[in-house]
Amino acid sequence: MSMREMLEEVSRLHHARPPATPEQIEAFEQRVGWRLDPDLRAFYLHCDGADLFDSVDPAFSFLPLERIRRARVVMRKDDTDRAGPASWYVIAEVQDSNYILLDVGRQQDGRYSIRDGYNEAFPNPDYCRQIANSFSAFLGGALRSNGRWFWLREE
């Protein structure tokens, strides 16, 4: 499924927020010090976050740009290297108080990789492993998952 088709599905079957403006994206990139990759830019120009499957208790809740923060700040309330890598950012909340992390320190084909934000073992990379090589790969899996985690696998 193409990114365009996935975004149409998010709007049609799930709970998408209104799109971010180019100005909001620019302000976000200035704040965090890195640029959105093409997948993320397309997503945020389409919707500034979305809840998949249920609006009250979503299986995946993709954060609006204003709520994206370093994982170590969100998960450990500490913005030092002892609390986790500076390059991991929380982009989604999932059930069971875990997170989906964007690794802006690692790209493949111009896309950032996605990690499992397993709260109990954060920031151990053996438990917070890479689960998708791009946001579009993760979004596609999430849309096909029916809200379940079993489809995730190490990449």
Phi, psi and omega per residue, in radians:
M1 nan 2.353 3.129
S2 -1.327 2.856 3.110
M3 -1.036 -0.733 3.126
R4 -1.037 -0.776 3.117
E5 -1.128 -0.691 3.106
M6 -1.132 -0.719 3.135
L7 -1.144 -0.674 3.064
E8 -1.083 -0.691 3.112
E9 -1.151 -0.726 3.099
V10 -0.994 -0.789 -3.138
S11 -1.217 -0.654 -3.050
R12 -1.358 -0.702 -2.969
L13 -1.988 -0.132 -3.044
H14 -2.202 -2.670 -3.002
H15 -2.227 1.464 -3.092
A16 -1.546 2.474 3.019
R17 -1.450 2.869 3.065
P18 -1.042 2.702 -3.091
P19 -1.135 2.672 2.980
A20 -1.341 2.607 3.071
T21 -1.493 2.766 3.039
P22 -0.973 -0.589 3.112
E23 -1.169 -0.685 3.084
Q24 -1.136 -0.704 3.111
I25 -1.113 -0.777 3.120
E26 -1.061 -0.769 3.124
A27 -1.111 -0.707 3.099
F28 -1.069 -0.854 -3.108
E29 -1.092 -0.623 3.072
Q30 -1.151 -0.721 -3.107
R31 -1.138 -0.785 -3.044
V32 -1.557 -0.370 3.106
G33 1.462 0.294 3.042
W34 -2.535 2.780 -3.085
R35 -1.743 2.527 3.041
L36 -1.072 2.457 3.037
D37 -1.369 3.020 -3.067
P38 -1.010 -0.668 3.126
D39 -1.114 -0.859 -3.120
L40 -1.155 -0.686 3.105
R41 -1.062 -0.788 3.116
A42 -1.069 -0.765 3.137
F43 -1.046 -0.888 -3.055
Y44 -1.277 -0.449 3.007
L45 -1.287 -0.385 3.095
H46 -1.522 -0.755 3.135
C47 -2.724 2.391 3.132
D48 -1.538 1.099 -3.097
G49 1.776 2.825 -3.116
A50 -2.859 2.631 3.018
D51 -1.890 2.246 -3.128
L52 -1.737 2.366 2.995
F53 1.388 -0.613 -3.106
D54 -2.701 2.304 -3.124
S55 -1.405 -0.371 -3.126
V56 -1.561 -0.824 3.141
D57 -2.265 1.261 -3.023
P58 -1.223 2.529 3.042
A59 -1.175 -0.640 3.131
F60 -2.392 2.188 3.091
S61 -2.113 1.749 3.136
F62 -1.328 2.192 -3.005
L63 -1.289 2.575 2.954
P64 -1.195 2.734 -3.099
L65 -0.910 -0.690 -3.079
E66 -1.140 -0.300 -3.122
R67 -1.776 -0.067 3.137
I68 -1.291 2.191 -3.115
R69 -2.439 2.906 3.027
R70 -1.017 2.455 -3.129
A71 -1.056 -0.681 -3.104
R72 -1.149 -0.489 3.079
V73 -1.317 -0.788 -3.126
V74 -1.181 -0.784 -2.983
M75 -1.581 -0.463 -3.089
R76 -2.199 -0.008 3.125
K77 0.957 0.641 -3.078
D78 -2.573 2.170 -3.136
D79 -1.836 0.829 3.053
T80 -2.102 2.820 -3.092
D81 -1.082 -0.453 3.124
R82 -1.189 -0.306 -3.113
A83 -1.663 -0.004 3.115
G84 2.371 2.957 -3.108
P85 -1.145 2.454 3.090
A86 -1.214 -0.315 -3.053
S87 -1.589 0.015 3.127
W88 -1.741 2.196 -3.130
Y89 -2.139 2.454 3.060
V90 -1.369 2.137 3.077
I91 -2.010 -0.221 3.136
A92 -2.681 2.576 2.995
E93 -1.796 2.511 3.088
V94 -2.231 2.902 -3.134
Q95 -1.022 2.783 -3.122
D96 1.276 0.409 3.101
S97 0.963 0.654 3.016
N98 -1.897 3.064 -3.015
Y99 -2.411 2.845 2.956
I100 -1.883 2.250 -3.053
L101 -1.953 2.446 3.019
L102 -1.728 2.223 3.128
D103 -1.767 1.676 -3.090
V104 -1.380 -0.030 3.060
G105 -1.568 -0.023 -3.069
R106 -2.437 2.143 3.106
Q107 -2.212 2.616 2.997
Q108 -2.355 2.179 -3.110
D109 0.928 0.673 3.087
G110 1.336 0.200 -3.141
R111 -2.097 2.498 3.079
Y112 -1.373 2.566 3.104
S113 -1.469 2.844 -3.097
I114 -2.039 2.391 -3.137
R115 -2.113 2.694 3.024
D116 -1.351 2.134 3.119
G117 -1.619 1.136 -3.124
Y118 -1.212 1.838 -2.959
N119 -1.018 -0.779 -3.054
E120 -1.127 -0.485 -3.087
A121 -1.937 0.076 -3.134
F122 -1.063 2.379 0.081
P123 -1.812 0.467 -3.115
N124 -1.042 2.041 -3.102
P125 -1.148 -0.295 3.070
D126 -1.215 -0.490 3.131
Y127 -1.810 -0.490 3.083
C128 -1.746 1.040 -3.000
R129 -1.409 2.857 3.063
Q130 -1.187 2.289 -3.123
I131 -2.064 -0.191 3.070
A132 -2.751 2.558 -3.136
N133 -1.521 -0.017 3.091
S134 -2.825 2.816 3.088
F135 -1.095 -0.690 -3.131
S136 -1.130 -0.653 3.090
A137 -1.128 -0.734 3.111
F138 -1.147 -0.817 -3.124
L139 -1.043 -0.736 3.103
G140 -1.046 -0.772 3.093
G141 -1.123 -0.735 3.133
A142 -1.084 -0.740 -3.139
L143 -1.144 -0.578 3.136
R144 -1.471 -0.149 -2.949
S145 -1.375 -0.265 -2.995
N146 0.998 0.500 3.080
G147 1.425 0.208 -3.131
R148 -1.887 2.685 -3.081
W149 -1.560 -0.251 -2.965
F150 -1.051 -0.324 -3.106
W151 -1.309 -0.279 -3.108
L152 -1.202 2.433 3.070
R153 -2.562 2.750 -3.135
E154 -1.230 2.410 3.080
E155 -2.043 nan nan
